[in-house]
Amino acid sequence: SAGVLACILDFLGGRYLPHFAPDVPFHPYLRLAIWGAFFQLPIQFLYNLLVTRENAGRYVVAATAVSLTTVTSVIYFVVVQRQGALGYLLGTTLASAICAGVFGVITARMARPRFRRDLVAPMLVYGLPLVPHLAASWILELSDRVLLKRFVSLEEVGVYSVGYQIGALLSIAAACLNNAWVPFLFQRLEQQGDEAGPGLARLVTYYVAFVSWLALGLVVFASHTVWLLTSSPFQGASRVVPWVVLGHLCSAVYNIPSNLLFAKGKSWLIPSATIAAGAANFLANLWLIPRYGHLAAAWVTFGSYGLMLLLVWLAATRVCPFPYEYRRLGIVVASLGSVLVVHVALPSLPFGWDAPVRTAIWLSYPVALVAFGFLNAQEQARIVGLGQRLRAGGGVRFLARLLP
């Protein structure tokens, strides 16, 4: 049915879609978007199948393969072929098509289709609200490139696309962690109810702290990553990466309250936040890009994802209260912010010193967490006990126990 719908949209889109998006040419932009969305279906189906079967290892391999294929394809069309926004769409669509073919074969070997009439109604109630959510997510993800093409040069579009693709690498880790978290969250809530709250809240704190550290690494080493992956005309992408990373950090944290809404059967609340963030993204880009160029799109990305996080968190706290560890989450924000201030204030250093100093800045994040009092008494006792065992000569035996 999805293939039939894609064919209908492809056949009739050139006649009707321009009425809804007059500034976006149907060919090739909207046509590529239609087929890119179609090729995502077998990819997402395999993801969900692996999550349902709790096969984390294969999920990580699959997600990594998709991300690397997409990054390689986008860099080829944007950097090598210099096709700007069109190159980004070509790259993502081609990567999706390749992965869809491979994943379709894998899925056919793992599962057989079976129709369940009794599940149709619950699935529609659960899934239909996500249709506008996914449409708004597309605006959040791609509308900036479309508007950039209209207001700035293709060179700027290329610089922004490269920076966005590198900054969005954080979403790989976030997606892997989230898909491992979702079945665990649902199972705990089903088995323990509200009593699972404190334990889950502690894991949420660890998740936010860890993802923030990954985000900090991408920000601190943005210039090095761009230098390794691109040529000199695209070195300006290093100014785009930090804002995109922070936006995707907000998106990673957004997974926490949105999953709680899913678990409580309140998925209908999610589209309102996504639509509001998508509309804000489009309008802010329309206003700021003509004035400040491609860097404005990076600012708006951060602001839009931050707005989406705020709205979903507010909705979730009203309908499904959760005992967040606000003090420790505040320490995570304070530690991340303080290290980012040090990074921004860092002067230009000689080549031989730059990487070691940036590494030290990145590693100072856990030190800042400890200094601000992130660890509770139980965690401190465990760390002290571990240190004592290692100093007592049991380090090798302790590490050996961790090995299979």
C-alpha positions in Angstrom: 0.0 0.0 0.0 2.9 2.4 0.7 4.3 1.7 -2.7 0.9 2.4 -4.3 0.6 5.7 -2.4 4.2 6.7 -3.4 3.4 6.0 -7.1 0.1 8.1 -6.9 2.0 11.0 -5.2 4.7 10.7 -7.8 2.2 10.7 -10.7 -0.2 13.4 -9.4 2.3 15.4 -7.3 3.5 17.6 -10.2 -0.1 18.8 -10.7 -1.3 19.3 -7.1 1.6 19.6 -4.7 2.8 23.0 -6.1 -0.4 24.5 -4.7 0.8 23.6 -1.2 4.5 24.3 -1.6 4.7 26.8 -4.5 8.3 27.7 -3.7 9.6 24.1 -3.9 9.9 22.5 -7.3 8.2 19.1 -7.5 11.0 17.8 -9.6 13.4 16.9 -8.2 12.9 18.0 -4.6 9.4 16.8 -3.6 9.8 13.7 -5.8 13.0 12.7 -4.0 11.3 13.4 -0.7 8.4 11.1 -1.6 10.6 8.2 -2.5 13.1 8.9 0.3 10.2 8.5 2.7 9.1 5.3 0.9 12.5 3.7 1.2 12.6 4.5 4.9 9.8 2.0 5.5 11.8 -1.3 5.3 14.6 0.3 7.3 12.3 1.3 10.1 10.5 -2.1 9.9 13.8 -3.9 10.5 14.7 -1.5 13.3 11.4 -2.2 15.1 11.7 -5.9 14.5 15.2 -5.9 16.2 13.9 -3.8 19.1 11.0 -6.1 19.6 13.3 -9.1 19.7 15.7 -7.2 22.0 18.6 -7.8 19.6 20.7 -4.8 20.5 23.9 -5.9 18.7 22.3 -6.3 15.3 20.4 -3.0 15.8 23.6 -1.1 16.4 25.2 -2.7 13.3 22.1 -1.8 11.2 21.9 1.8 12.5 25.6 2.3 12.0 25.5 1.0 8.5 22.6 3.3 7.6 24.3 6.3 9.1 27.7 5.6 7.4 26.0 5.0 4.0 24.0 8.3 4.4 27.0 10.4 5.4 29.2 9.0 2.6 26.5 9.5 0.0 25.7 13.0 1.1 29.3 14.1 1.2 29.8 12.7 -2.3 26.9 14.6 -3.8 27.4 17.8 -1.8 31.2 18.1 -1.5 32.4 16.2 -4.7 29.5 16.9 -7.0 28.8 20.4 -5.5 25.0 20.0 -5.8 24.0 21.8 -2.6 20.5 21.1 -1.3 19.7 18.8 -4.2 22.9 16.8 -3.3 21.6 16.4 0.2 18.3 14.9 -1.0 20.0 12.8 -3.6 22.4 11.5 -1.0 19.8 10.6 1.6 17.4 9.1 -1.0 20.1 6.9 -2.6 21.4 5.8 0.8 17.8 4.9 1.9 17.2 3.0 -1.4 20.4 0.9 -0.9 19.7 0.1 2.7 16.0 -0.6 2.0 17.0 -3.3 -0.5 19.5 -5.0 1.8 17.2 -4.7 4.9 14.2 -6.0 2.9 16.2 -9.3 2.2 17.2 -9.5 5.9 13.7 -9.0 7.1 12.3 -11.6 4.7 14.6 -14.2 6.3 13.7 -13.2 9.9 9.9 -12.9 9.8 6.9 -13.9 7.8 3.9 -11.6 7.3 0.7 -12.5 9.2 -2.5 -10.4 9.2 -4.1 -9.8 12.7 -7.6 -8.2 12.4 -7.9 -7.7 16.1 -4.8 -5.4 16.2 -5.9 -3.1 13.4 -8.0 -0.7 15.5 -5.4 -0.4 18.4 -2.6 0.2 15.9 -4.6 3.0 14.1 -5.4 4.7 17.4 -1.8 4.5 18.4 -0.2 5.3 15.0 -2.4 7.8 13.2 -1.4 10.7 15.5 2.1 10.1 14.4 1.4 11.0 10.7 1.3 14.8 11.3 4.2 14.3 13.7 6.4 12.7 11.0 5.4 15.5 8.5 6.4 18.1 11.0 9.6 16.2 11.6 10.4 16.4 7.9 10.1 20.2 8.1 12.4 20.2 11.1 14.9 18.1 9.2 14.9 19.4 5.7 13.1 22.7 5.3 16.3 24.7 6.1 18.1 23.3 3.0 15.2 24.3 0.8 15.1 27.8 2.1 18.9 28.2 2.1 18.9 27.3 -1.6 16.5 30.2 -2.2 18.4 32.9 -0.2 22.1 32.0 -0.3 24.7 30.6 -2.7 25.1 26.9 -3.5 28.5 27.1 -1.8 26.8 28.1 1.5 24.2 25.4 1.1 27.0 22.9 0.7 28.9 24.2 3.8 25.7 24.0 5.9 24.8 20.5 4.6 28.2 19.1 5.5 28.1 20.7 8.9 24.6 19.5 9.5 25.4 15.9 8.5 28.4 15.8 10.9 26.5 17.4 13.7 23.6 14.9 13.2 26.0 12.0 14.0 24.9 12.4 17.6 21.5 11.0 16.5 23.1 7.6 15.8 24.0 7.1 19.4 20.8 8.6 20.6 18.7 6.3 18.3 20.6 3.2 19.4 20.2 4.0 23.1 16.6 5.0 22.7 15.7 1.8 20.9 17.3 -0.2 23.7 15.6 1.9 26.3 12.0 1.7 24.9 11.3 -2.0 25.5 13.0 -1.8 28.9 10.9 1.2 29.9 7.6 -0.4 28.8 8.5 -3.7 30.5 9.4 -2.0 33.8 6.3 0.2 33.8 4.1 -2.8 33.1 5.6 -5.0 35.8 6.2 -2.4 38.5 4.0 0.6 37.7 4.8 3.8 39.6 7.3 1.9 41.8 9.7 1.7 38.9 9.9 5.5 38.8 13.0 6.1 41.0 15.1 3.5 39.3 14.1 4.7 35.9 14.8 8.3 36.8 18.4 7.4 37.8 18.9 5.7 34.4 17.5 8.8 32.7 20.1 10.9 34.5 22.9 8.6 33.4 21.5 8.8 29.8 21.4 12.6 29.7 24.9 12.8 31.2 26.4 10.3 28.7 24.7 11.8 25.6 25.8 15.3 26.7 29.4 14.0 26.9 29.1 12.6 23.3 27.7 15.9 22.2 30.5 17.8 23.8 33.0 15.6 22.0 31.5 16.5 18.6 31.5 20.2 19.5 35.1 20.2 20.8 36.5 18.3 17.8 34.2 19.8 15.1 37.0 21.6 13.3 39.2 18.5 13.2 36.3 16.3 12.0 35.5 18.8 9.2 39.2 19.0 8.3 39.5 15.2 8.0 36.3 14.7 5.9 36.2 17.7 3.6 38.3 19.9 1.4 39.1 23.6 2.1 36.0 25.2 0.6 33.9 23.4 3.3 36.0 24.2 6.4 33.4 26.8 7.4 31.1 23.9 8.3 32.9 23.7 11.6 30.9 26.8 12.7 27.6 24.9 11.9 28.4 21.7 13.7 28.1 22.9 17.4 24.6 24.4 16.9 23.4 21.3 15.1 24.9 19.0 17.8 23.1 21.0 20.5 19.9 20.7 18.6 20.2 17.0 18.3 21.1 16.8 22.0 17.8 18.4 22.7 16.2 15.9 20.4 18.0 13.0 22.2 16.7 14.3 25.6 13.2 14.7 24.0 13.0 11.0 23.7 12.6 10.6 27.4 9.3 12.5 27.9 8.0 11.3 24.5 8.5 7.7 25.4 6.6 8.2 28.7 3.7 9.6 26.6 3.9 6.5 24.4 4.0 4.2 27.4 0.9 5.9 28.9 -1.0 5.7 25.6 -0.9 9.5 25.1 0.8 9.6 21.7 -1.8 12.1 20.5 -0.1 14.8 22.5 3.2 14.5 20.6 2.2 15.9 17.2 1.2 19.3 18.7 4.7 19.9 20.0 6.3 18.7 16.8 4.0 20.8 14.6 4.7 23.9 16.7 8.5 23.3 16.5 8.3 22.7 12.8 6.3 25.9 12.2 8.7 27.8 14.4 11.6 26.3 12.4 10.2 27.3 9.1 9.2 30.9 10.1 12.4 31.6 11.9 14.5 30.3 8.9 12.4 32.4 6.6 13.1 35.5 8.7 16.7 35.0 9.7 18.4 33.3 6.7 18.1 36.3 4.4 19.8 38.4 7.1 22.5 36.1 8.5 22.9 33.4 5.9 23.5 29.7 6.5 24.6 30.1 10.1 21.1 31.3 11.0 19.7 27.9 10.0 22.1 26.3 12.5 20.8 28.6 15.3 17.2 27.9 14.3 17.9 24.1 14.4 19.0 24.4 18.0 16.1 26.6 19.0 13.5 24.4 17.2 14.6 21.2 18.8 14.8 23.0 22.2 11.3 24.2 21.8 10.1 20.7 20.9 11.8 19.3 24.0 10.2 21.9 26.2 6.7 21.4 24.9 6.8 17.6 25.1 8.3 17.8 28.6 5.5 20.1 29.7 2.8 17.8 28.2 4.4 14.7 29.8 4.7 16.2 33.3 1.0 17.0 33.3 -0.4 13.7 32.2 2.2 11.2 33.4 4.3 12.7 36.3 7.8 11.3 36.5 10.3 11.6 39.4 13.2 13.3 37.5 16.4 13.9 39.4 16.2 17.6 38.7 19.2 18.5 40.9 21.5 16.1 39.1 20.2 17.0 35.7 20.9 20.6 36.6 24.5 19.6 37.4 24.8 18.0 34.0 23.6 21.2 32.3 26.0 23.3 34.5 29.0 21.0 33.8 28.3 20.9 30.0 27.8 24.7 30.0 31.0 25.4 31.9 33.1 23.2 29.7 31.6 24.7 26.6 32.5 28.2 27.9 36.1 27.0 28.3 36.1 25.6 24.8 34.7 28.8 23.2 37.3 30.9 25.1 40.1 28.6 23.8 42.6 30.7 21.7 44.1 29.4 18.5 46.9 26.9 19.3 49.8 25.4 17.3 48.9 22.3 15.4 50.8 20.0 17.8 49.0 21.4 20.9 45.5 21.8 19.6 44.3 18.2 19.7 45.8 17.3 23.1 44.3 20.5 24.7 40.9 19.8 23.2 41.1 16.2 24.4 41.8 17.5 27.9 38.8 19.9 27.7 36.5 17.0 26.6 37.8 14.8 29.5 37.3 17.6 32.0 33.5 17.1 31.7 33.3 14.1 34.1 35.7 16.0 36.4 33.2 18.9 36.4 30.3 16.5 37.2 32.2 15.2 40.3 33.2 18.7 41.3 29.6 20.0 41.2 28.4 17.1 43.3 26.8 14.8 40.7 27.6 11.5 42.4 25.4 10.5 45.3 26.7 8.8 48.5 25.9 5.3 47.2 27.8 5.9 43.9 30.7 7.4 45.7 30.9 4.4 48.0 30.9 2.0 45.0 33.7 4.0 43.3 35.8 4.0 46.5 35.3 0.3 46.9 36.3 -0.4 43.3 39.4 1.7 43.8 40.3 -0.2 47.0 40.0 -3.5 45.3 42.1 -2.4 42.4 44.8 -1.0 44.7 44.8 -4.3 46.7 45.9 -6.2 43.7 42.6 -7.5 42.6 42.5 -5.4 39.5 43.4 -8.2 37.1 40.9 -10.6 38.7 38.2 -7.9 38.7 38.7 -7.2 35.0 38.8 -10.9 34.3 35.3 -11.3 35.7 34.0 -8.7 33.2 35.2 -10.9 30.3 33.1 -13.7 28.9 
